[in-house]
Structure formats: structure tokens, C-alpha cells
Amino acid sequence: MSTSKFNAPIPFCFKNKAAAIAAEAAVNEHFDGMKAYATERTLFVPEHKSMLFRLGVEDFIRKLGGRRHSD
């Protein structure tokens, strides 16, 4: 059983590739130890076990212009 704090990645959509790449850098810098990665227009953020932490990450990404893939 894994003892990692992170699980499967959650996708967040952006308007273009540049915005997704900028968000990747901002998220990885703001949340120490996070290993988010961007592809074309999608930013994948590892899901944290803490609901409070997940909501903080999602709020930060929304401020960067992203939205959950399921929204």
C-alpha cells in the first residue's frame, strides 16, 4: 500500500497551451512538492488526500483561469 499523499491526477482545462504551461509552473512553485504537468490545454494535478488542500489547489487554479474538466 502506498503511503504517498497524492493519488491519481485531476484534469483542469485552460483556453490555450500557453496558459496551461504557465499554470503548471505557478502550481508547482506555489505548492511545494506538487508535481503538476501540462499537456496541450490541460493541466493534470495530483489529487491530495486532504479535502481542504484539494479545495485550496482548485481555488488557486481557478484564479489562474482553469476549470475542472468535469465542469
C-alpha distance (Angstrom), angle and dihedral (degrees) to the residues before:
residue distance angle dihedral
M1 . . .
S2 3.78 . .
T3 3.79 119.6 .
S4 3.80 93.3 -162.0
K5 3.81 118.9 131.3
F6 3.81 90.0 -138.4
N7 3.81 132.5 69.5
A8 3.80 135.2 178.9
P9 3.82 116.8 -19.8
I10 3.81 121.7 -98.9
P11 3.83 115.9 -141.0
F12 3.81 121.3 -130.0
C13 3.82 120.3 -172.4
F14 3.80 126.0 -137.9
K15 3.81 133.1 -172.1
N16 3.80 94.5 -111.7
K17 3.78 144.5 -0.2
A18 3.82 94.5 -98.9
A19 3.82 91.6 55.8
A20 3.81 91.3 49.5
I21 3.81 92.4 49.9
A22 3.81 91.8 47.2
A23 3.81 89.7 49.9
E24 3.81 90.3 50.2
A25 3.80 90.6 56.7
A26 3.81 93.0 44.2
V27 3.81 94.6 48.9
N28 3.81 94.3 46.0
E29 3.80 90.7 48.2
H30 3.82 96.4 44.2
F31 3.82 96.6 44.3
D32 3.79 107.6 48.4
G33 3.81 112.1 -140.2
M34 3.82 94.4 18.6
K35 3.78 115.1 132.1
A36 3.81 102.8 -161.2
Y37 3.79 116.4 164.2
A38 3.80 133.7 -166.8
T39 3.78 132.5 -141.8
E40 3.81 125.9 179.7
R41 3.84 100.5 -45.2
T42 3.79 100.0 -20.3
L43 3.79 130.8 90.9
F44 3.80 115.6 -158.1
V45 3.79 114.3 -153.7
P46 3.81 121.7 -173.3
E47 3.80 110.8 -115.6
H48 3.80 111.3 -116.0
K49 3.81 120.5 -143.1
S50 3.81 91.9 -127.8
M51 3.81 113.3 82.8
L52 3.81 91.1 -155.3
F53 3.81 91.2 53.9
R54 3.83 91.4 47.2
L55 3.81 91.1 52.3
G56 3.81 90.5 49.2
V57 3.81 91.2 51.6
E58 3.81 92.1 46.9
D59 3.82 91.9 49.6
F60 3.82 90.1 50.0
I61 3.82 91.4 50.3
R62 3.81 92.0 48.2
K63 3.82 88.4 55.0
L64 3.82 87.5 54.5
G65 3.82 90.1 55.2
G66 3.79 100.2 -97.6
R67 3.77 130.2 128.7
R68 3.79 132.8 -164.8
H69 3.76 112.5 -92.3
S70 3.81 89.4 -122.7
D71 3.86 94.3 54.5
